[in-house]
Amino acid sequence: MNSAEVVKLIHADGWRLVRISGSHHHFRHALKAGLVTIPHPKRDLPPGTLNSILKQAGLK
């Protein structure tokens, strides 16, 4: 899964972009705690990175 697909997935779950720091996009949710950081643009995310992002977003 590439970073654009992950951004669409968490955006659909209610996460909103709060800042961009270099090649990393940072997202916050109104109801869920924490900050999710996604390296973007990146063609394919390594499986460990993808799993970590999904866990932080509460999607896994």
mmCIF file of the N, C-alpha and C atoms, coordinates in Angstrom:
data_MODEL
# 
_entry.id   MODEL 
# 
loop_
_atom_site.group_PDB 
_atom_site.id 
_atom_site.type_symbol 
_atom_site.label_atom_id 
_atom_site.label_alt_id 
_atom_site.label_comp_id 
_atom_site.label_asym_id 
_atom_site.label_entity_id 
_atom_site.label_seq_id 
_atom_site.pdbx_PDB_ins_code 
_atom_site.Cartn_x 
_atom_site.Cartn_y 
_atom_site.Cartn_z 
_atom_site.occupancy 
_atom_site.B_iso_or_equiv 
_atom_site.pdbx_formal_charge 
_atom_site.auth_seq_id 
_atom_site.auth_comp_id 
_atom_site.auth_asym_id 
_atom_site.auth_atom_id 
_atom_site.pdbx_PDB_model_num 
ATOM 1   N N  . MET A 1 1  ? 0.857   -1.169 0.000  1.00 0.00 ? 1  MET A N  1 
ATOM 2   C CA . MET A 1 1  ? 0.000   0.000  0.000  1.00 0.00 ? 1  MET A CA 1 
ATOM 3   C C  . MET A 1 1  ? 0.906   1.236  0.000  1.00 0.00 ? 1  MET A C  1 
ATOM 4   N N  . ASN A 1 2  ? 0.581   2.215  -0.830 1.00 0.00 ? 2  ASN A N  1 
ATOM 5   C CA . ASN A 1 2  ? 1.418   3.406  -0.879 1.00 0.00 ? 2  ASN A CA 1 
ATOM 6   C C  . ASN A 1 2  ? 0.873   4.483  0.061  1.00 0.00 ? 2  ASN A C  1 
ATOM 7   N N  . SER A 1 3  ? 1.636   5.536  0.239  1.00 0.00 ? 3  SER A N  1 
ATOM 8   C CA . SER A 1 3  ? 1.277   6.559  1.223  1.00 0.00 ? 3  SER A CA 1 
ATOM 9   C C  . SER A 1 3  ? 0.006   7.320  0.843  1.00 0.00 ? 3  SER A C  1 
ATOM 10  N N  . ALA A 1 4  ? -0.248  7.512  -0.429 1.00 0.00 ? 4  ALA A N  1 
ATOM 11  C CA . ALA A 1 4  ? -1.465  8.221  -0.847 1.00 0.00 ? 4  ALA A CA 1 
ATOM 12  C C  . ALA A 1 4  ? -2.715  7.435  -0.453 1.00 0.00 ? 4  ALA A C  1 
ATOM 13  N N  . GLU A 1 5  ? -2.658  6.115  -0.573 1.00 0.00 ? 5  GLU A N  1 
ATOM 14  C CA . GLU A 1 5  ? -3.791  5.274  -0.177 1.00 0.00 ? 5  GLU A CA 1 
ATOM 15  C C  . GLU A 1 5  ? -4.018  5.333  1.329  1.00 0.00 ? 5  GLU A C  1 
ATOM 16  N N  . VAL A 1 6  ? -2.925  5.360  2.101  1.00 0.00 ? 6  VAL A N  1 
ATOM 17  C CA . VAL A 1 6  ? -3.032  5.446  3.562  1.00 0.00 ? 6  VAL A CA 1 
ATOM 18  C C  . VAL A 1 6  ? -3.618  6.793  3.965  1.00 0.00 ? 6  VAL A C  1 
ATOM 19  N N  . VAL A 1 7  ? -3.190  7.871  3.310  1.00 0.00 ? 7  VAL A N  1 
ATOM 20  C CA . VAL A 1 7  ? -3.723  9.200  3.606  1.00 0.00 ? 7  VAL A CA 1 
ATOM 21  C C  . VAL A 1 7  ? -5.230  9.219  3.346  1.00 0.00 ? 7  VAL A C  1 
ATOM 22  N N  . LYS A 1 8  ? -5.681  8.654  2.245  1.00 0.00 ? 8  LYS A N  1 
ATOM 23  C CA . LYS A 1 8  ? -7.121  8.593  1.942  1.00 0.00 ? 8  LYS A CA 1 
ATOM 24  C C  . LYS A 1 8  ? -7.863  7.787  2.996  1.00 0.00 ? 8  LYS A C  1 
ATOM 25  N N  . LEU A 1 9  ? -7.262  6.676  3.436  1.00 0.00 ? 9  LEU A N  1 
ATOM 26  C CA . LEU A 1 9  ? -7.888  5.803  4.414  1.00 0.00 ? 9  LEU A CA 1 
ATOM 27  C C  . LEU A 1 9  ? -8.078  6.502  5.763  1.00 0.00 ? 9  LEU A C  1 
ATOM 28  N N  . ILE A 1 10 ? -7.043  7.159  6.261  1.00 0.00 ? 10 ILE A N  1 
ATOM 29  C CA . ILE A 1 10 ? -7.193  7.807  7.566  1.00 0.00 ? 10 ILE A CA 1 
ATOM 30  C C  . ILE A 1 10 ? -8.020  9.086  7.456  1.00 0.00 ? 10 ILE A C  1 
ATOM 31  N N  . HIS A 1 11 ? -7.960  9.747  6.310  1.00 0.00 ? 11 HIS A N  1 
ATOM 32  C CA . HIS A 1 11 ? -8.790  10.936 6.107  1.00 0.00 ? 11 HIS A CA 1 
ATOM 33  C C  . HIS A 1 11 ? -10.268 10.554 6.155  1.00 0.00 ? 11 HIS A C  1 
ATOM 34  N N  . ALA A 1 12 ? -10.617 9.410  5.576  1.00 0.00 ? 12 ALA A N  1 
ATOM 35  C CA . ALA A 1 12 ? -12.000 8.929  5.591  1.00 0.00 ? 12 ALA A CA 1 
ATOM 36  C C  . ALA A 1 12 ? -12.458 8.562  7.002  1.00 0.00 ? 12 ALA A C  1 
ATOM 37  N N  . ASP A 1 13 ? -11.496 8.244  7.888  1.00 0.00 ? 13 ASP A N  1 
ATOM 38  C CA . ASP A 1 13 ? -11.807 7.888  9.268  1.00 0.00 ? 13 ASP A CA 1 
ATOM 39  C C  . ASP A 1 13 ? -11.930 9.118  10.172 1.00 0.00 ? 13 ASP A C  1 
ATOM 40  N N  . GLY A 1 14 ? -11.679 10.307 9.622  1.00 0.00 ? 14 GLY A N  1 
ATOM 41  C CA . GLY A 1 14 ? -11.850 11.521 10.404 1.00 0.00 ? 14 GLY A CA 1 
ATOM 42  C C  . GLY A 1 14 ? -10.568 12.220 10.814 1.00 0.00 ? 14 GLY A C  1 
ATOM 43  N N  . TRP A 1 15 ? -9.431  11.707 10.419 1.00 0.00 ? 15 TRP A N  1 
ATOM 44  C CA . TRP A 1 15 ? -8.152  12.338 10.735 1.00 0.00 ? 15 TRP A CA 1 
ATOM 45  C C  . TRP A 1 15 ? -7.948  13.532 9.813  1.00 0.00 ? 15 TRP A C  1 
ATOM 46  N N  . ARG A 1 16 ? -7.395  14.614 10.342 1.00 0.00 ? 16 ARG A N  1 
ATOM 47  C CA . ARG A 1 16 ? -7.178  15.837 9.571  1.00 0.00 ? 16 ARG A CA 1 
ATOM 48  C C  . ARG A 1 16 ? -5.703  16.234 9.602  1.00 0.00 ? 16 ARG A C  1 
ATOM 49  N N  . LEU A 1 17 ? -5.217  16.717 8.487  1.00 0.00 ? 17 LEU A N  1 
ATOM 50  C CA . LEU A 1 17 ? -3.834  17.163 8.363  1.00 0.00 ? 17 LEU A CA 1 
ATOM 51  C C  . LEU A 1 17 ? -3.624  18.404 9.224  1.00 0.00 ? 17 LEU A C  1 
ATOM 52  N N  . VAL A 1 18 ? -2.625  18.360 10.113 1.00 0.00 ? 18 VAL A N  1 
ATOM 53  C CA . VAL A 1 18 ? -2.343  19.518 10.965 1.00 0.00 ? 18 VAL A CA 1 
ATOM 54  C C  . VAL A 1 18 ? -1.051  20.221 10.583 1.00 0.00 ? 18 VAL A C  1 
ATOM 55  N N  . ARG A 1 19 ? -0.097  19.474 10.030 1.00 0.00 ? 19 ARG A N  1 
ATOM 56  C CA . ARG A 1 19 ? 1.139   20.118 9.572  1.00 0.00 ? 19 ARG A CA 1 
ATOM 57  C C  . ARG A 1 19 ? 1.905   19.179 8.651  1.00 0.00 ? 19 ARG A C  1 
ATOM 58  N N  . ILE A 1 20 ? 2.818   19.791 7.909  1.00 0.00 ? 20 ILE A N  1 
ATOM 59  C CA . ILE A 1 20 ? 3.727   19.044 7.041  1.00 0.00 ? 20 ILE A CA 1 
ATOM 60  C C  . ILE A 1 20 ? 5.131   19.439 7.448  1.00 0.00 ? 20 ILE A C  1 
ATOM 61  N N  . SER A 1 21 ? 5.944   18.447 7.729  1.00 0.00 ? 21 SER A N  1 
ATOM 62  C CA . SER A 1 21 ? 7.326   18.685 8.127  1.00 0.00 ? 21 SER A CA 1 
ATOM 63  C C  . SER A 1 21 ? 8.218   17.917 7.157  1.00 0.00 ? 21 SER A C  1 
ATOM 64  N N  . GLY A 1 22 ? 8.732   18.607 6.164  1.00 0.00 ? 22 GLY A N  1 
ATOM 65  C CA . GLY A 1 22 ? 9.535   17.942 5.144  1.00 0.00 ? 22 GLY A CA 1 
ATOM 66  C C  . GLY A 1 22 ? 8.685   16.985 4.343  1.00 0.00 ? 22 GLY A C  1 
ATOM 67  N N  . SER A 1 23 ? 9.038   15.706 4.389  1.00 0.00 ? 23 SER A N  1 
ATOM 68  C CA . SER A 1 23 ? 8.278   14.704 3.629  1.00 0.00 ? 23 SER A CA 1 
ATOM 69  C C  . SER A 1 23 ? 7.326   13.916 4.521  1.00 0.00 ? 23 SER A C  1 
ATOM 70  N N  . HIS A 1 24 ? 7.001   14.455 5.693  1.00 0.00 ? 24 HIS A N  1 
ATOM 71  C CA . HIS A 1 24 ? 6.100   13.767 6.618  1.00 0.00 ? 24 HIS A CA 1 
ATOM 72  C C  . HIS A 1 24 ? 4.845   14.595 6.850  1.00 0.00 ? 24 HIS A C  1 
ATOM 73  N N  . HIS A 1 25 ? 3.701   13.948 6.731  1.00 0.00 ? 25 HIS A N  1 
ATOM 74  C CA . HIS A 1 25 ? 2.416   14.598 6.998  1.00 0.00 ? 25 HIS A CA 1 
ATOM 75  C C  . HIS A 1 25 ? 1.916   14.133 8.359  1.00 0.00 ? 25 HIS A C  1 
ATOM 76  N N  . HIS A 1 26 ? 1.470   15.084 9.184  1.00 0.00 ? 26 HIS A N  1 
ATOM 77  C CA . HIS A 1 26 ? 1.031   14.796 10.541 1.00 0.00 ? 26 HIS A CA 1 
ATOM 78  C C  . HIS A 1 26 ? -0.476  15.014 10.632 1.00 0.00 ? 26 HIS A C  1 
ATOM 79  N N  . PHE A 1 27 ? -1.170  14.032 11.184 1.00 0.00 ? 27 PHE A N  1 
ATOM 80  C CA . PHE A 1 27 ? -2.631  14.058 11.258 1.00 0.00 ? 27 PHE A CA 1 
ATOM 81  C C  . PHE A 1 27 ? -3.095  13.951 12.703 1.00 0.00 ? 27 PHE A C  1 
ATOM 82  N N  . ARG A 1 28 ? -4.203  14.646 13.019 1.00 0.00 ? 28 ARG A N  1 
ATOM 83  C CA . ARG A 1 28 ? -4.864  14.557 14.322 1.00 0.00 ? 28 ARG A CA 1 
ATOM 84  C C  . ARG A 1 28 ? -6.331  14.226 14.104 1.00 0.00 ? 28 ARG A C  1 
ATOM 85  N N  . HIS A 1 29 ? -6.921  13.619 15.130 1.00 0.00 ? 29 HIS A N  1 
ATOM 86  C CA . HIS A 1 29 ? -8.340  13.258 15.099 1.00 0.00 ? 29 HIS A CA 1 
ATOM 87  C C  . HIS A 1 29 ? -9.051  14.027 16.196 1.00 0.00 ? 29 HIS A C  1 
ATOM 88  N N  . ALA A 1 30 ? -10.292 14.439 15.946 1.00 0.00 ? 30 ALA A N  1 
ATOM 89  C CA . ALA A 1 30 ? -11.052 15.215 16.924 1.00 0.00 ? 30 ALA A CA 1 
ATOM 90  C C  . ALA A 1 30 ? -11.375 14.390 18.169 1.00 0.00 ? 30 ALA A C  1 
ATOM 91  N N  . LEU A 1 31 ? -11.596 13.086 18.014 1.00 0.00 ? 31 LEU A N  1 
ATOM 92  C CA . LEU A 1 31 ? -12.011 12.258 19.139 1.00 0.00 ? 31 LEU A CA 1 
ATOM 93  C C  . LEU A 1 31 ? -10.944 11.282 19.625 1.00 0.00 ? 31 LEU A C  1 
ATOM 94  N N  . LYS A 1 32 ? -10.060 10.869 18.753 1.00 0.00 ? 32 LYS A N  1 
ATOM 95  C CA . LYS A 1 32 ? -9.027  9.898  19.117 1.00 0.00 ? 32 LYS A CA 1 
ATOM 96  C C  . LYS A 1 32 ? -7.769  10.634 19.566 1.00 0.00 ? 32 LYS A C  1 
ATOM 97  N N  . ALA A 1 33 ? -7.071  10.034 20.511 1.00 0.00 ? 33 ALA A N  1 
ATOM 98  C CA . ALA A 1 33 ? -5.849  10.651 21.029 1.00 0.00 ? 33 ALA A CA 1 
ATOM 99  C C  . ALA A 1 33 ? -4.666  10.383 20.102 1.00 0.00 ? 33 ALA A C  1 
ATOM 100 N N  . GLY A 1 34 ? -3.697  11.253 20.145 1.00 0.00 ? 34 GLY A N  1 
ATOM 101 C CA . GLY A 1 34 ? -2.447  11.021 19.454 1.00 0.00 ? 34 GLY A CA 1 
ATOM 102 C C  . GLY A 1 34 ? -2.300  11.746 18.123 1.00 0.00 ? 34 GLY A C  1 
ATOM 103 N N  . LEU A 1 35 ? -1.141  11.536 17.563 1.00 0.00 ? 35 LEU A N  1 
ATOM 104 C CA . LEU A 1 35 ? -0.744  12.134 16.303 1.00 0.00 ? 35 LEU A CA 1 
ATOM 105 C C  . LEU A 1 35 ? -0.250  11.005 15.412 1.00 0.00 ? 35 LEU A C  1 
ATOM 106 N N  . VAL A 1 36 ? -0.686  10.991 14.165 1.00 0.00 ? 36 VAL A N  1 
ATOM 107 C CA . VAL A 1 36 ? -0.250  9.970  13.212 1.00 0.00 ? 36 VAL A CA 1 
ATOM 108 C C  . VAL A 1 36 ? 0.627   10.653 12.168 1.00 0.00 ? 36 VAL A C  1 
ATOM 109 N N  . THR A 1 37 ? 1.810   10.110 11.966 1.00 0.00 ? 37 THR A N  1 
ATOM 110 C CA . THR A 1 37 ? 2.758   10.659 11.002 1.00 0.00 ? 37 THR A CA 1 
ATOM 111 C C  . THR A 1 37 ? 2.915   9.684  9.844  1.00 0.00 ? 37 THR A C  1 
ATOM 112 N N  . ILE A 1 38 ? 2.781   10.216 8.623  1.00 0.00 ? 38 ILE A N  1 
ATOM 113 C CA . ILE A 1 38 ? 2.901   9.385  7.427  1.00 0.00 ? 38 ILE A CA 1 
ATOM 114 C C  . ILE A 1 38 ? 3.958   9.988  6.512  1.00 0.00 ? 38 ILE A C  1 
ATOM 115 N N  . PRO A 1 39 ? 4.978   9.186  6.133  1.00 0.00 ? 39 PRO A N  1 
ATOM 116 C CA . PRO A 1 39 ? 5.942   9.674  5.156  1.00 0.00 ? 39 PRO A CA 1 
ATOM 117 C C  . PRO A 1 39 ? 5.257   9.778  3.794  1.00 0.00 ? 39 PRO A C  1 
ATOM 118 N N  . HIS A 1 40 ? 5.261   10.978 3.216  1.00 0.00 ? 40 HIS A N  1 
ATOM 119 C CA . HIS A 1 40 ? 4.522   11.185 1.966  1.00 0.00 ? 40 HIS A CA 1 
ATOM 120 C C  . HIS A 1 40 ? 5.291   12.172 1.098  1.00 0.00 ? 40 HIS A C  1 
ATOM 121 N N  . PRO A 1 41 ? 5.489   12.017 -0.167 1.00 0.00 ? 41 PRO A N  1 
ATOM 122 C CA . PRO A 1 41 ? 5.028   10.883 -0.976 1.00 0.00 ? 41 PRO A CA 1 
ATOM 123 C C  . PRO A 1 41 ? 6.004   9.716  -0.908 1.00 0.00 ? 41 PRO A C  1 
ATOM 124 N N  . LYS A 1 42 ? 5.475   8.543  -0.885 1.00 0.00 ? 42 LYS A N  1 
ATOM 125 C CA . LYS A 1 42 ? 6.275   7.320  -0.903 1.00 0.00 ? 42 LYS A CA 1 
ATOM 126 C C  . LYS A 1 42 ? 5.462   6.261  -1.629 1.00 0.00 ? 42 LYS A C  1 
ATOM 127 N N  . ARG A 1 43 ? 6.089   5.575  -2.542 1.00 0.00 ? 43 ARG A N  1 
ATOM 128 C CA . ARG A 1 43 ? 5.357   4.598  -3.352 1.00 0.00 ? 43 ARG A CA 1 
ATOM 129 C C  . ARG A 1 43 ? 4.810   3.463  -2.501 1.00 0.00 ? 43 ARG A C  1 
ATOM 130 N N  . ASP A 1 44 ? 5.667   2.685  -1.892 1.00 0.00 ? 44 ASP A N  1 
ATOM 131 C CA . ASP A 1 44 ? 5.218   1.558  -1.069 1.00 0.00 ? 44 ASP A CA 1 
ATOM 132 C C  . ASP A 1 44 ? 5.794   1.696  0.332  1.00 0.00 ? 44 ASP A C  1 
ATOM 133 N N  . LEU A 1 45 ? 4.923   1.611  1.325  1.00 0.00 ? 45 LEU A N  1 
ATOM 134 C CA . LEU A 1 45 ? 5.368   1.660  2.711  1.00 0.00 ? 45 LEU A CA 1 
ATOM 135 C C  . LEU A 1 45 ? 5.761   0.259  3.148  1.00 0.00 ? 45 LEU A C  1 
ATOM 136 N N  . PRO A 1 46 ? 6.872   0.133  3.885  1.00 0.00 ? 46 PRO A N  1 
ATOM 137 C CA . PRO A 1 46 ? 7.239   -1.188 4.404  1.00 0.00 ? 46 PRO A CA 1 
ATOM 138 C C  . PRO A 1 46 ? 6.127   -1.726 5.312  1.00 0.00 ? 46 PRO A C  1 
ATOM 139 N N  . PRO A 1 47 ? 5.957   -3.047 5.372  1.00 0.00 ? 47 PRO A N  1 
ATOM 140 C CA . PRO A 1 47 ? 4.864   -3.631 6.161  1.00 0.00 ? 47 PRO A CA 1 
ATOM 141 C C  . PRO A 1 47 ? 4.862   -3.195 7.627  1.00 0.00 ? 47 PRO A C  1 
ATOM 142 N N  . GLY A 1 48 ? 6.025   -3.101 8.241  1.00 0.00 ? 48 GLY A N  1 
ATOM 143 C CA . GLY A 1 48 ? 6.105   -2.684 9.644  1.00 0.00 ? 48 GLY A CA 1 
ATOM 144 C C  . GLY A 1 48 ? 5.659   -1.248 9.838  1.00 0.00 ? 48 GLY A C  1 
ATOM 145 N N  . THR A 1 49 ? 6.034   -0.374 8.921  1.00 0.00 ? 49 THR A N  1 
ATOM 146 C CA . THR A 1 49 ? 5.626   1.024  8.978  1.00 0.00 ? 49 THR A CA 1 
ATOM 147 C C  . THR A 1 49 ? 4.126   1.151  8.781  1.00 0.00 ? 49 THR A C  1 
ATOM 148 N N  . LEU A 1 50 ? 3.591   0.424  7.821  1.00 0.00 ? 50 LEU A N  1 
ATOM 149 C CA . LEU A 1 50 ? 2.159   0.446  7.556  1.00 0.00 ? 50 LEU A CA 1 
ATOM 150 C C  . LEU A 1 50 ? 1.367   -0.035 8.775  1.00 0.00 ? 50 LEU A C  1 
ATOM 151 N N  . ASN A 1 51 ? 1.795   -1.139 9.382  1.00 0.00 ? 51 ASN A N  1 
ATOM 152 C CA . ASN A 1 51 ? 1.117   -1.658 10.564 1.00 0.00 ? 51 ASN A CA 1 
ATOM 153 C C  . ASN A 1 51 ? 1.164   -0.664 11.715 1.00 0.00 ? 51 ASN A C  1 
ATOM 154 N N  . SER A 1 52 ? 2.288   -0.008 11.900 1.00 0.00 ? 52 SER A N  1 
ATOM 155 C CA . SER A 1 52 ? 2.427   0.975  12.965 1.00 0.00 ? 52 SER A CA 1 
ATOM 156 C C  . SER A 1 52 ? 1.480   2.155  12.750 1.00 0.00 ? 52 SER A C  1 
ATOM 157 N N  . ILE A 1 53 ? 1.385   2.643  11.526 1.00 0.00 ? 53 ILE A N  1 
ATOM 158 C CA . ILE A 1 53 ? 0.493   3.765  11.208 1.00 0.00 ? 53 ILE A CA 1 
ATOM 159 C C  . ILE A 1 53 ? -0.956  3.371  11.472 1.00 0.00 ? 53 ILE A C  1 
ATOM 160 N N  . LEU A 1 54 ? -1.352  2.186  11.024 1.00 0.00 ? 54 LEU A N  1 
ATOM 161 C CA . LEU A 1 54 ? -2.734  1.735  11.207 1.00 0.00 ? 54 LEU A CA 1 
ATOM 162 C C  . LEU A 1 54 ? -3.078  1.540  12.684 1.00 0.00 ? 54 LEU A C  1 
ATOM 163 N N  . LYS A 1 55 ? -2.120  1.038  13.473 1.00 0.00 ? 55 LYS A N  1 
ATOM 164 C CA . LYS A 1 55 ? -2.349  0.874  14.911 1.00 0.00 ? 55 LYS A CA 1 
ATOM 165 C C  . LYS A 1 55 ? -2.489  2.227  15.598 1.00 0.00 ? 55 LYS A C  1 
ATOM 166 N N  . GLN A 1 56 ? -1.625  3.177  15.243 1.00 0.00 ? 56 GLN A N  1 
ATOM 167 C CA . GLN A 1 56 ? -1.698  4.513  15.838 1.00 0.00 ? 56 GLN A CA 1 
ATOM 168 C C  . GLN A 1 56 ? -3.021  5.187  15.502 1.00 0.00 ? 56 GLN A C  1 
ATOM 169 N N  . ALA A 1 57 ? -3.544  4.922  14.320 1.00 0.00 ? 57 ALA A N  1 
ATOM 170 C CA . ALA A 1 57 ? -4.802  5.532  13.888 1.00 0.00 ? 57 ALA A CA 1 
ATOM 171 C C  . ALA A 1 57 ? -6.018  4.781  14.426 1.00 0.00 ? 57 ALA A C  1 
ATOM 172 N N  . GLY A 1 58 ? -5.789  3.641  15.072 1.00 0.00 ? 58 GLY A N  1 
ATOM 173 C CA . GLY A 1 58 ? -6.889  2.857  15.610 1.00 0.00 ? 58 GLY A CA 1 
ATOM 174 C C  . GLY A 1 58 ? -7.669  2.106  14.552 1.00 0.00 ? 58 GLY A C  1 
ATOM 175 N N  . LEU A 1 59 ? -7.027  1.806  13.451 1.00 0.00 ? 59 LEU A N  1 
ATOM 176 C CA . LEU A 1 59 ? -7.677  1.104  12.357 1.00 0.00 ? 59 LEU A CA 1 
ATOM 177 C C  . LEU A 1 59 ? -7.307  -0.374 12.302 1.00 0.00 ? 59 LEU A C  1 
ATOM 178 N N  . LYS A 1 60 ? -6.453  -0.791 13.223 1.00 0.00 ? 60 LYS A N  1 
ATOM 179 C CA . LYS A 1 60 ? -6.034  -2.198 13.236 1.00 0.00 ? 60 LYS A CA 1 
ATOM 180 C C  . LYS A 1 60 ? -6.021  -2.718 14.645 1.00 0.00 ? 60 LYS A C  1 
# 
